[in-house]
Amino acid sequence: MLGMILAAEALAVVGACLGAAIAAIAAGIGIGRIGSSAMEAIARQPESAGDIRSNMIVIAALIEGVALFAVIVCILALFI
């Protein structure tokens, strides 16, 4: 019985680590795509570079917030 409990706790740790890793990777991919699209948009319309850049920063901040929230949830899953 004790072995099953320890195995379940080990699986919880592995699951939390995988969840945090997936959240970080997904955030990196999302921000990379935002940056790529913003640079392409600025190249097409240089006169609207300021608006595009500010929108890019806001969206990147929102993605980072979601990624941080996912990592916090994974960490809390370890202790609850």
PDB file of N, CA, C and O in Angstrom, chain B, residues numbered from 101:
ATOM      1  N   MET B 101       0.817  -1.201   0.000  1.00  0.00           N
ATOM      2  CA  MET B 101       0.000   0.000   0.000  1.00  0.00           C
ATOM      3  C   MET B 101       0.861   1.267   0.000  1.00  0.00           C
ATOM      4  O   MET B 101       0.577   2.228  -0.715  1.00  0.00           O
ATOM      5  N   LEU B 102       1.910   1.246   0.809  1.00  0.00           N
ATOM      6  CA  LEU B 102       2.789   2.408   0.881  1.00  0.00           C
ATOM      7  C   LEU B 102       3.505   2.630  -0.454  1.00  0.00           C
ATOM      8  O   LEU B 102       3.723   3.770  -0.864  1.00  0.00           O
ATOM      9  N   GLY B 103       3.868   1.540  -1.128  1.00  0.00           N
ATOM     10  CA  GLY B 103       4.520   1.654  -2.424  1.00  0.00           C
ATOM     11  C   GLY B 103       3.631   2.308  -3.461  1.00  0.00           C
ATOM     12  O   GLY B 103       4.112   3.064  -4.305  1.00  0.00           O
ATOM     13  N   MET B 104       2.339   2.027  -3.407  1.00  0.00           N
ATOM     14  CA  MET B 104       1.402   2.631  -4.352  1.00  0.00           C
ATOM     15  C   MET B 104       1.256   4.125  -4.093  1.00  0.00           C
ATOM     16  O   MET B 104       1.136   4.914  -5.031  1.00  0.00           O
ATOM     17  N   ILE B 105       1.268   4.509  -2.828  1.00  0.00           N
ATOM     18  CA  ILE B 105       1.153   5.927  -2.482  1.00  0.00           C
ATOM     19  C   ILE B 105       2.393   6.678  -2.958  1.00  0.00           C
ATOM     20  O   ILE B 105       2.289   7.766  -3.524  1.00  0.00           O
ATOM     21  N   LEU B 106       3.566   6.089  -2.726  1.00  0.00           N
ATOM     22  CA  LEU B 106       4.801   6.742  -3.176  1.00  0.00           C
ATOM     23  C   LEU B 106       4.867   6.827  -4.697  1.00  0.00           C
ATOM     24  O   LEU B 106       5.347   7.817  -5.248  1.00  0.00           O
ATOM     25  N   ALA B 107       4.384   5.787  -5.373  1.00  0.00           N
ATOM     26  CA  ALA B 107       4.359   5.820  -6.841  1.00  0.00           C
ATOM     27  C   ALA B 107       3.413   6.901  -7.343  1.00  0.00           C
ATOM     28  O   ALA B 107       3.706   7.576  -8.329  1.00  0.00           O
ATOM     29  N   ALA B 108       2.275   7.067  -6.667  1.00  0.00           N
ATOM     30  CA  ALA B 108       1.320   8.102  -7.067  1.00  0.00           C
ATOM     31  C   ALA B 108       1.918   9.490  -6.861  1.00  0.00           C
ATOM     32  O   ALA B 108       1.715  10.382  -7.685  1.00  0.00           O
ATOM     33  N   GLU B 109       2.651   9.676  -5.770  1.00  0.00           N
ATOM     34  CA  GLU B 109       3.290  10.969  -5.533  1.00  0.00           C
ATOM     35  C   GLU B 109       4.376  11.247  -6.569  1.00  0.00           C
ATOM     36  O   GLU B 109       4.542  12.382  -7.015  1.00  0.00           O
ATOM     37  N   ALA B 110       5.109  10.212  -6.948  1.00  0.00           N
ATOM     38  CA  ALA B 110       6.143  10.390  -7.977  1.00  0.00           C
ATOM     39  C   ALA B 110       5.511  10.752  -9.311  1.00  0.00           C
ATOM     40  O   ALA B 110       6.036  11.596 -10.037  1.00  0.00           O
ATOM     41  N   LEU B 111       4.396  10.126  -9.640  1.00  0.00           N
ATOM     42  CA  LEU B 111       3.703  10.468 -10.882  1.00  0.00           C
ATOM     43  C   LEU B 111       3.155  11.887 -10.838  1.00  0.00           C
ATOM     44  O   LEU B 111       3.113  12.570 -11.862  1.00  0.00           O
ATOM     45  N   ALA B 112       2.736  12.333  -9.661  1.00  0.00           N
ATOM     46  CA  ALA B 112       2.253  13.705  -9.534  1.00  0.00           C
ATOM     47  C   ALA B 112       3.381  14.699  -9.789  1.00  0.00           C
ATOM     48  O   ALA B 112       3.171  15.729 -10.431  1.00  0.00           O
ATOM     49  N   VAL B 113       4.571  14.395  -9.291  1.00  0.00           N
ATOM     50  CA  VAL B 113       5.727  15.276  -9.513  1.00  0.00           C
ATOM     51  C   VAL B 113       6.077  15.314 -10.996  1.00  0.00           C
ATOM     52  O   VAL B 113       6.332  16.381 -11.553  1.00  0.00           O
ATOM     53  N   VAL B 114       6.088  14.142 -11.633  1.00  0.00           N
ATOM     54  CA  VAL B 114       6.404  14.086 -13.061  1.00  0.00           C
ATOM     55  C   VAL B 114       5.344  14.841 -13.867  1.00  0.00           C
ATOM     56  O   VAL B 114       5.678  15.573 -14.798  1.00  0.00           O
ATOM     57  N   GLY B 115       4.080  14.665 -13.512  1.00  0.00           N
ATOM     58  CA  GLY B 115       3.001  15.369 -14.216  1.00  0.00           C
ATOM     59  C   GLY B 115       3.091  16.873 -14.056  1.00  0.00           C
ATOM     60  O   GLY B 115       2.863  17.615 -15.011  1.00  0.00           O
ATOM     61  N   ALA B 116       3.422  17.329 -12.857  1.00  0.00           N
ATOM     62  CA  ALA B 116       3.550  18.771 -12.634  1.00  0.00           C
ATOM     63  C   ALA B 116       4.724  19.340 -13.414  1.00  0.00           C
ATOM     64  O   ALA B 116       4.628  20.432 -13.975  1.00  0.00           O
ATOM     65  N   CYS B 117       5.830  18.606 -13.454  1.00  0.00           N
ATOM     66  CA  CYS B 117       6.989  19.070 -14.221  1.00  0.00           C
ATOM     67  C   CYS B 117       6.681  19.110 -15.713  1.00  0.00           C
ATOM     68  O   CYS B 117       7.068  20.053 -16.404  1.00  0.00           O
ATOM     69  N   LEU B 118       5.996  18.103 -16.206  1.00  0.00           N
ATOM     70  CA  LEU B 118       5.615  18.100 -17.624  1.00  0.00           C
ATOM     71  C   LEU B 118       4.648  19.237 -17.939  1.00  0.00           C
ATOM     72  O   LEU B 118       4.753  19.877 -18.985  1.00  0.00           O
ATOM     73  N   GLY B 119       3.717  19.482 -17.041  1.00  0.00           N
ATOM     74  CA  GLY B 119       2.778  20.581 -17.260  1.00  0.00           C
ATOM     75  C   GLY B 119       3.473  21.931 -17.307  1.00  0.00           C
ATOM     76  O   GLY B 119       3.157  22.765 -18.155  1.00  0.00           O
ATOM     77  N   ALA B 120       4.419  22.152 -16.399  1.00  0.00           N
ATOM     78  CA  ALA B 120       5.170  23.409 -16.398  1.00  0.00           C
ATOM     79  C   ALA B 120       6.016  23.537 -17.659  1.00  0.00           C
ATOM     80  O   ALA B 120       6.124  24.622 -18.231  1.00  0.00           O
ATOM     81  N   ALA B 121       6.615  22.429 -18.093  1.00  0.00           N
ATOM     82  CA  ALA B 121       7.439  22.466 -19.304  1.00  0.00           C
ATOM     83  C   ALA B 121       6.598  22.758 -20.539  1.00  0.00           C
ATOM     84  O   ALA B 121       7.005  23.544 -21.394  1.00  0.00           O
ATOM     85  N   ILE B 122       5.445  22.141 -20.637  1.00  0.00           N
ATOM     86  CA  ILE B 122       4.563  22.382 -21.784  1.00  0.00           C
ATOM     87  C   ILE B 122       4.089  23.830 -21.805  1.00  0.00           C
ATOM     88  O   ILE B 122       4.019  24.450 -22.866  1.00  0.00           O
ATOM     89  N   ALA B 123       3.763  24.369 -20.628  1.00  0.00           N
ATOM     90  CA  ALA B 123       3.327  25.765 -20.561  1.00  0.00           C
ATOM     91  C   ALA B 123       4.440  26.712 -20.999  1.00  0.00           C
ATOM     92  O   ALA B 123       4.184  27.673 -21.723  1.00  0.00           O
ATOM     93  N   ALA B 124       5.665  26.453 -20.570  1.00  0.00           N
ATOM     94  CA  ALA B 124       6.785  27.316 -20.952  1.00  0.00           C
ATOM     95  C   ALA B 124       7.079  27.216 -22.446  1.00  0.00           C
ATOM     96  O   ALA B 124       7.323  28.230 -23.101  1.00  0.00           O
ATOM     97  N   ILE B 125       7.057  26.005 -22.982  1.00  0.00           N
ATOM     98  CA  ILE B 125       7.317  25.822 -24.412  1.00  0.00           C
ATOM     99  C   ILE B 125       6.235  26.491 -25.244  1.00  0.00           C
ATOM    100  O   ILE B 125       6.533  27.162 -26.232  1.00  0.00           O
ATOM    101  N   ALA B 126       4.983  26.312 -24.850  1.00  0.00           N
ATOM    102  CA  ALA B 126       3.877  26.918 -25.599  1.00  0.00           C
ATOM    103  C   ALA B 126       3.955  28.444 -25.555  1.00  0.00           C
ATOM    104  O   ALA B 126       3.672  29.104 -26.555  1.00  0.00           O
ATOM    105  N   ALA B 127       4.334  29.006 -24.414  1.00  0.00           N
ATOM    106  CA  ALA B 127       4.473  30.459 -24.326  1.00  0.00           C
ATOM    107  C   ALA B 127       5.599  30.956 -25.230  1.00  0.00           C
ATOM    108  O   ALA B 127       5.464  31.988 -25.887  1.00  0.00           O
ATOM    109  N   GLY B 128       6.699  30.224 -25.258  1.00  0.00           N
ATOM    110  CA  GLY B 128       7.805  30.601 -26.145  1.00  0.00           C
ATOM    111  C   GLY B 128       7.414  30.559 -27.608  1.00  0.00           C
ATOM    112  O   GLY B 128       7.763  31.456 -28.375  1.00  0.00           O
ATOM    113  N   ILE B 129       6.692  29.521 -27.997  1.00  0.00           N
ATOM    114  CA  ILE B 129       6.223  29.419 -29.384  1.00  0.00           C
ATOM    115  C   ILE B 129       5.258  30.550 -29.707  1.00  0.00           C
ATOM    116  O   ILE B 129       5.344  31.155 -30.775  1.00  0.00           O
ATOM    117  N   GLY B 130       4.342  30.836 -28.791  1.00  0.00           N
ATOM    118  CA  GLY B 130       3.363  31.902 -29.019  1.00  0.00           C
ATOM    119  C   GLY B 130       4.009  33.265 -29.157  1.00  0.00           C
ATOM    120  O   GLY B 130       3.645  34.037 -30.043  1.00  0.00           O
ATOM    121  N   ILE B 131       4.963  33.569 -28.293  1.00  0.00           N
ATOM    122  CA  ILE B 131       5.624  34.869 -28.368  1.00  0.00           C
ATOM    123  C   ILE B 131       6.488  34.951 -29.624  1.00  0.00           C
ATOM    124  O   ILE B 131       6.595  36.015 -30.234  1.00  0.00           O
ATOM    125  N   GLY B 132       7.096  33.849 -30.010  1.00  0.00           N
ATOM    126  CA  GLY B 132       7.869  33.831 -31.247  1.00  0.00           C
ATOM    127  C   GLY B 132       7.006  34.113 -32.463  1.00  0.00           C
ATOM    128  O   GLY B 132       7.403  34.857 -33.360  1.00  0.00           O
ATOM    129  N   ARG B 133       5.823  33.517 -32.488  1.00  0.00           N
ATOM    130  CA  ARG B 133       4.920  33.759 -33.613  1.00  0.00           C
ATOM    131  C   ARG B 133       4.408  35.195 -33.613  1.00  0.00           C
ATOM    132  O   ARG B 133       4.236  35.794 -34.675  1.00  0.00           O
ATOM    133  N   ILE B 134       4.166  35.745 -32.434  1.00  0.00           N
ATOM    134  CA  ILE B 134       3.730  37.142 -32.357  1.00  0.00           C
ATOM    135  C   ILE B 134       4.824  38.065 -32.895  1.00  0.00           C
ATOM    136  O   ILE B 134       4.555  38.964 -33.691  1.00  0.00           O
ATOM    137  N   GLY B 135       6.063  37.831 -32.451  1.00  0.00           N
ATOM    138  CA  GLY B 135       7.175  38.661 -32.921  1.00  0.00           C
ATOM    139  C   GLY B 135       7.373  38.555 -34.418  1.00  0.00           C
ATOM    140  O   GLY B 135       7.614  39.556 -35.092  1.00  0.00           O
ATOM    141  N   SER B 136       7.271  37.346 -34.937  1.00  0.00           N
ATOM    142  CA  SER B 136       7.433  37.145 -36.376  1.00  0.00           C
ATOM    143  C   SER B 136       6.347  37.871 -37.164  1.00  0.00           C
ATOM    144  O   SER B 136       6.628  38.547 -38.154  1.00  0.00           O
ATOM    145  N   SER B 137       5.114  37.723 -36.715  1.00  0.00           N
ATOM    146  CA  SER B 137       4.003  38.380 -37.410  1.00  0.00           C
ATOM    147  C   SER B 137       4.095  39.896 -37.308  1.00  0.00           C
ATOM    148  O   SER B 137       3.776  40.613 -38.257  1.00  0.00           O
ATOM    149  N   ALA B 138       4.536  40.381 -36.142  1.00  0.00           N
ATOM    150  CA  ALA B 138       4.653  41.831 -35.977  1.00  0.00           C
ATOM    151  C   ALA B 138       5.748  42.394 -36.879  1.00  0.00           C
ATOM    152  O   ALA B 138       5.571  43.453 -37.481  1.00  0.00           O
ATOM    153  N   MET B 139       6.870  41.700 -36.976  1.00  0.00           N
ATOM    154  CA  MET B 139       7.943  42.185 -37.843  1.00  0.00           C
ATOM    155  C   MET B 139       7.518  42.173 -39.313  1.00  0.00           C
ATOM    156  O   MET B 139       7.875  43.070 -40.077  1.00  0.00           O
ATOM    157  N   GLU B 140       6.764  41.165 -39.696  1.00  0.00           N
ATOM    158  CA  GLU B 140       6.250  41.106 -41.065  1.00  0.00           C
ATOM    159  C   GLU B 140       5.269  42.254 -41.330  1.00  0.00           C
ATOM    160  O   GLU B 140       5.288  42.870 -42.395  1.00  0.00           O
ATOM    161  N   ALA B 141       4.412  42.528 -40.340  1.00  0.00           N
ATOM    162  CA  ALA B 141       3.447  43.613 -40.498  1.00  0.00           C
ATOM    163  C   ALA B 141       4.149  44.971 -40.562  1.00  0.00           C
ATOM    164  O   ALA B 141       3.751  45.844 -41.334  1.00  0.00           O
ATOM    165  N   ILE B 142       5.196  45.146 -39.746  1.00  0.00           N
ATOM    166  CA  ILE B 142       5.942  46.406 -39.780  1.00  0.00           C
ATOM    167  C   ILE B 142       6.668  46.563 -41.113  1.00  0.00           C
ATOM    168  O   ILE B 142       6.785  47.672 -41.634  1.00  0.00           O
ATOM    169  N   ALA B 143       7.155  45.450 -41.662  1.00  0.00           N
ATOM    170  CA  ALA B 143       7.839  45.523 -42.962  1.00  0.00           C
ATOM    171  C   ALA B 143       6.856  45.915 -44.061  1.00  0.00           C
ATOM    172  O   ALA B 143       7.228  46.600 -45.014  1.00  0.00           O
ATOM    173  N   ARG B 144       5.617  45.486 -43.932  1.00  0.00           N
ATOM    174  CA  ARG B 144       4.624  45.824 -44.963  1.00  0.00           C
ATOM    175  C   ARG B 144       4.108  47.250 -44.824  1.00  0.00           C
ATOM    176  O   ARG B 144       3.870  47.931 -45.821  1.00  0.00           O
ATOM    177  N   GLN B 145       3.935  47.702 -43.569  1.00  0.00           N
ATOM    178  CA  GLN B 145       3.424  49.050 -43.329  1.00  0.00           C
ATOM    179  C   GLN B 145       4.275  49.744 -42.262  1.00  0.00           C
ATOM    180  O   GLN B 145       3.904  49.757 -41.088  1.00  0.00           O
ATOM    181  N   PRO B 146       5.385  50.304 -42.650  1.00  0.00           N
ATOM    182  CA  PRO B 146       6.289  50.921 -41.665  1.00  0.00           C
ATOM    183  C   PRO B 146       5.674  52.114 -40.929  1.00  0.00           C
ATOM    184  O   PRO B 146       6.093  52.447 -39.820  1.00  0.00           O
ATOM    185  N   GLU B 147       4.691  52.744 -41.541  1.00  0.00           N
ATOM    186  CA  GLU B 147       4.091  53.921 -40.889  1.00  0.00           C
ATOM    187  C   GLU B 147       3.266  53.566 -39.660  1.00  0.00           C
ATOM    188  O   GLU B 147       3.002  54.433 -38.828  1.00  0.00           O
ATOM    189  N   SER B 148       2.858  52.319 -39.531  1.00  0.00           N
ATOM    190  CA  SER B 148       2.073  51.920 -38.354  1.00  0.00           C
ATOM    191  C   SER B 148       2.901  51.067 -37.390  1.00  0.00           C
ATOM    192  O   SER B 148       2.352  50.237 -36.666  1.00  0.00           O
ATOM    193  N   ALA B 149       4.207  51.268 -37.381  1.00  0.00           N
ATOM    194  CA  ALA B 149       5.100  50.463 -36.544  1.00  0.00           C
ATOM    195  C   ALA B 149       4.815  50.661 -35.057  1.00  0.00           C
ATOM    196  O   ALA B 149       4.881  49.705 -34.285  1.00  0.00           O
ATOM    197  N   GLY B 150       4.503  51.873 -34.654  1.00  0.00           N
ATOM    198  CA  GLY B 150       4.239  52.147 -33.238  1.00  0.00           C
ATOM    199  C   GLY B 150       3.029  51.397 -32.716  1.00  0.00           C
ATOM    200  O   GLY B 150       3.070  50.807 -31.637  1.00  0.00           O
ATOM    201  N   ASP B 151       1.947  51.422 -33.489  1.00  0.00           N
ATOM    202  CA  ASP B 151       0.733  50.717 -33.073  1.00  0.00           C
ATOM    203  C   ASP B 151       0.951  49.214 -33.036  1.00  0.00           C
ATOM    204  O   ASP B 151       0.501  48.535 -32.113  1.00  0.00           O
ATOM    205  N   ILE B 152       1.643  48.700 -34.042  1.00  0.00           N
ATOM    206  CA  ILE B 152       1.887  47.257 -34.100  1.00  0.00           C
ATOM    207  C   ILE B 152       2.764  46.831 -32.935  1.00  0.00           C
ATOM    208  O   ILE B 152       2.505  45.805 -32.305  1.00  0.00           O
ATOM    209  N   ARG B 153       3.796  47.605 -32.644  1.00  0.00           N
ATOM    210  CA  ARG B 153       4.710  47.271 -31.557  1.00  0.00           C
ATOM    211  C   ARG B 153       3.997  47.287 -30.207  1.00  0.00           C
ATOM    212  O   ARG B 153       4.211  46.398 -29.383  1.00  0.00           O
ATOM    213  N   SER B 154       3.159  48.283 -29.977  1.00  0.00           N
ATOM    214  CA  SER B 154       2.463  48.350 -28.683  1.00  0.00           C
ATOM    215  C   SER B 154       1.464  47.207 -28.538  1.00  0.00           C
ATOM    216  O   SER B 154       1.322  46.640 -27.455  1.00  0.00           O
ATOM    217  N   ASN B 155       0.778  46.870 -29.616  1.00  0.00           N
ATOM    218  CA  ASN B 155      -0.135  45.729 -29.549  1.00  0.00           C
ATOM    219  C   ASN B 155       0.624  44.420 -29.326  1.00  0.00           C
ATOM    220  O   ASN B 155       0.157  43.538 -28.605  1.00  0.00           O
ATOM    221  N   MET B 156       1.785  44.303 -29.945  1.00  0.00           N
ATOM    222  CA  MET B 156       2.600  43.102 -29.768  1.00  0.00           C
ATOM    223  C   MET B 156       3.037  42.957 -28.313  1.00  0.00           C
ATOM    224  O   MET B 156       3.014  41.851 -27.771  1.00  0.00           O
ATOM    225  N   ILE B 157       3.425  44.035 -27.686  1.00  0.00           N
ATOM    226  CA  ILE B 157       3.874  43.986 -26.294  1.00  0.00           C
ATOM    227  C   ILE B 157       2.725  43.602 -25.372  1.00  0.00           C
ATOM    228  O   ILE B 157       2.922  42.823 -24.439  1.00  0.00           O
ATOM    229  N   VAL B 158       1.535  44.129 -25.613  1.00  0.00           N
ATOM    230  CA  VAL B 158       0.374  43.792 -24.784  1.00  0.00           C
ATOM    231  C   VAL B 158       0.028  42.312 -24.925  1.00  0.00           C
ATOM    232  O   VAL B 158      -0.217  41.634 -23.927  1.00  0.00           O
ATOM    233  N   ILE B 159       0.009  41.816 -26.142  1.00  0.00           N
ATOM    234  CA  ILE B 159      -0.340  40.417 -26.359  1.00  0.00           C
ATOM    235  C   ILE B 159       0.730  39.497 -25.771  1.00  0.00           C
ATOM    236  O   ILE B 159       0.398  38.462 -25.194  1.00  0.00           O
ATOM    237  N   ALA B 160       2.000  39.855 -25.908  1.00  0.00           N
ATOM    238  CA  ALA B 160       3.070  39.048 -25.324  1.00  0.00           C
ATOM    239  C   ALA B 160       2.953  39.016 -23.797  1.00  0.00           C
ATOM    240  O   ALA B 160       3.200  37.983 -23.175  1.00  0.00           O
ATOM    241  N   ALA B 161       2.579  40.136 -23.201  1.00  0.00           N
ATOM    242  CA  ALA B 161       2.396  40.169 -21.745  1.00  0.00           C
ATOM    243  C   ALA B 161       1.240  39.267 -21.319  1.00  0.00           C
ATOM    244  O   ALA B 161       1.320  38.590 -20.294  1.00  0.00           O
ATOM    245  N   LEU B 162       0.172  39.260 -22.104  1.00  0.00           N
ATOM    246  CA  LEU B 162      -0.954  38.373 -21.775  1.00  0.00           C
ATOM    247  C   LEU B 162      -0.548  36.907 -21.880  1.00  0.00           C
ATOM    248  O   LEU B 162      -0.951  36.094 -21.049  1.00  0.00           O
ATOM    249  N   ILE B 163       0.233  36.568 -22.878  1.00  0.00           N
ATOM    250  CA  ILE B 163       0.685  35.179 -23.016  1.00  0.00           C
ATOM    251  C   ILE B 163       1.599  34.807 -21.851  1.00  0.00           C
ATOM    252  O   ILE B 163       1.492  33.706 -21.312  1.00  0.00           O
ATOM    253  N   GLU B 164       2.482  35.695 -21.464  1.00  0.00           N
ATOM    254  CA  GLU B 164       3.359  35.423 -20.323  1.00  0.00           C
ATOM    255  C   GLU B 164       2.541  35.244 -19.045  1.00  0.00           C
ATOM    256  O   GLU B 164       2.873  34.402 -18.211  1.00  0.00           O
ATOM    257  N   GLY B 165       1.481  36.025 -18.887  1.00  0.00           N
ATOM    258  CA  GLY B 165       0.623  35.873 -17.719  1.00  0.00           C
ATOM    259  C   GLY B 165      -0.050  34.517 -17.673  1.00  0.00           C
ATOM    260  O   GLY B 165      -0.129  33.893 -16.615  1.00  0.00           O
ATOM    261  N   VAL B 166      -0.534  34.060 -18.814  1.00  0.00           N
ATOM    262  CA  VAL B 166      -1.174  32.748 -18.868  1.00  0.00           C
ATOM    263  C   VAL B 166      -0.155  31.650 -18.592  1.00  0.00           C
ATOM    264  O   VAL B 166      -0.460  30.684 -17.893  1.00  0.00           O
ATOM    265  N   ALA B 167       1.051  31.788 -19.132  1.00  0.00           N
ATOM    266  CA  ALA B 167       2.092  30.792 -18.896  1.00  0.00           C
ATOM    267  C   ALA B 167       2.492  30.764 -17.421  1.00  0.00           C
ATOM    268  O   ALA B 167       2.679  29.690 -16.850  1.00  0.00           O
ATOM    269  N   LEU B 168       2.622  31.921 -16.812  1.00  0.00           N
ATOM    270  CA  LEU B 168       2.948  31.970 -15.389  1.00  0.00           C
ATOM    271  C   LEU B 168       1.842  31.341 -14.557  1.00  0.00           C
ATOM    272  O   LEU B 168       2.121  30.620 -13.599  1.00  0.00           O
ATOM    273  N   PHE B 169       0.605  31.603 -14.909  1.00  0.00           N
ATOM    274  CA  PHE B 169      -0.523  30.999 -14.203  1.00  0.00           C
ATOM    275  C   PHE B 169      -0.480  29.480 -14.323  1.00  0.00           C
ATOM    276  O   PHE B 169      -0.733  28.777 -13.345  1.00  0.00           O
ATOM    277  N   ALA B 170      -0.161  28.966 -15.511  1.00  0.00           N
ATOM    278  CA  ALA B 170      -0.087  27.512 -15.706  1.00  0.00           C
ATOM    279  C   ALA B 170       1.040  26.909 -14.878  1.00  0.00           C
ATOM    280  O   ALA B 170       0.872  25.835 -14.301  1.00  0.00           O
ATOM    281  N   VAL B 171       2.176  27.578 -14.811  1.00  0.00           N
ATOM    282  CA  VAL B 171       3.290  27.070 -14.010  1.00  0.00           C
ATOM    283  C   VAL B 171       2.936  27.086 -12.526  1.00  0.00           C
ATOM    284  O   VAL B 171       3.276  26.149 -11.804  1.00  0.00           O
ATOM    285  N   ILE B 172       2.265  28.127 -12.063  1.00  0.00           N
ATOM    286  CA  ILE B 172       1.848  28.198 -10.659  1.00  0.00           C
ATOM    287  C   ILE B 172       0.871  27.075 -10.334  1.00  0.00           C
ATOM    288  O   ILE B 172       0.961  26.463  -9.270  1.00  0.00           O
ATOM    289  N   VAL B 173      -0.057  26.800 -11.237  1.00  0.00           N
ATOM    290  CA  VAL B 173      -1.005  25.703 -11.017  1.00  0.00           C
ATOM    291  C   VAL B 173      -0.273  24.367 -10.928  1.00  0.00           C
ATOM    292  O   VAL B 173      -0.611  23.522 -10.100  1.00  0.00           O
ATOM    293  N   CYS B 174       0.730  24.180 -11.784  1.00  0.00           N
ATOM    294  CA  CYS B 174       1.518  22.940 -11.732  1.00  0.00           C
ATOM    295  C   CYS B 174       2.280  22.826 -10.421  1.00  0.00           C
ATOM    296  O   CYS B 174       2.374  21.740  -9.849  1.00  0.00           O
ATOM    297  N   ILE B 175       2.823  23.934  -9.943  1.00  0.00           N
ATOM    298  CA  ILE B 175       3.543  23.899  -8.672  1.00  0.00           C
ATOM    299  C   ILE B 175       2.574  23.633  -7.524  1.00  0.00           C
ATOM    300  O   ILE B 175       2.889  22.870  -6.611  1.00  0.00           O
ATOM    301  N   LEU B 176       1.414  24.248  -7.562  1.00  0.00           N
ATOM    302  CA  LEU B 176       0.430  23.999  -6.506  1.00  0.00           C
ATOM    303  C   LEU B 176      -0.059  22.553  -6.518  1.00  0.00           C
ATOM    304  O   LEU B 176      -0.419  22.011  -5.473  1.00  0.00           O
ATOM    305  N   ALA B 177      -0.073  21.937  -7.680  1.00  0.00           N
ATOM    306  CA  ALA B 177      -0.496  20.536  -7.766  1.00  0.00           C
ATOM    307  C   ALA B 177       0.454  19.628  -6.997  1.00  0.00           C
ATOM    308  O   ALA B 177       0.062  18.544  -6.563  1.00  0.00           O
ATOM    309  N   LEU B 178       1.684  20.058  -6.829  1.00  0.00           N
ATOM    310  CA  LEU B 178       2.642  19.264  -6.064  1.00  0.00           C
ATOM    311  C   LEU B 178       2.330  19.244  -4.573  1.00  0.00           C
ATOM    312  O   LEU B 178       2.561  18.241  -3.897  1.00  0.00           O
ATOM    313  N   PHE B 179       1.810  20.347  -4.069  1.00  0.00           N
ATOM    314  CA  PHE B 179       1.650  20.497  -2.640  1.00  0.00           C
ATOM    315  C   PHE B 179       0.235  20.277  -2.136  1.00  0.00           C
ATOM    316  O   PHE B 179       0.019  20.203  -0.927  1.00  0.00           O
ATOM    317  N   ILE B 180      -0.716  20.174  -3.019  1.00  0.00           N
ATOM    318  CA  ILE B 180      -2.110  19.987  -2.581  1.00  0.00           C
ATOM    319  C   ILE B 180      -2.536  18.566  -2.840  1.00  0.00           C
ATOM    320  O   ILE B 180      -3.673  18.198  -2.545  1.00  0.00           O
TER     321      ILE B 180
END
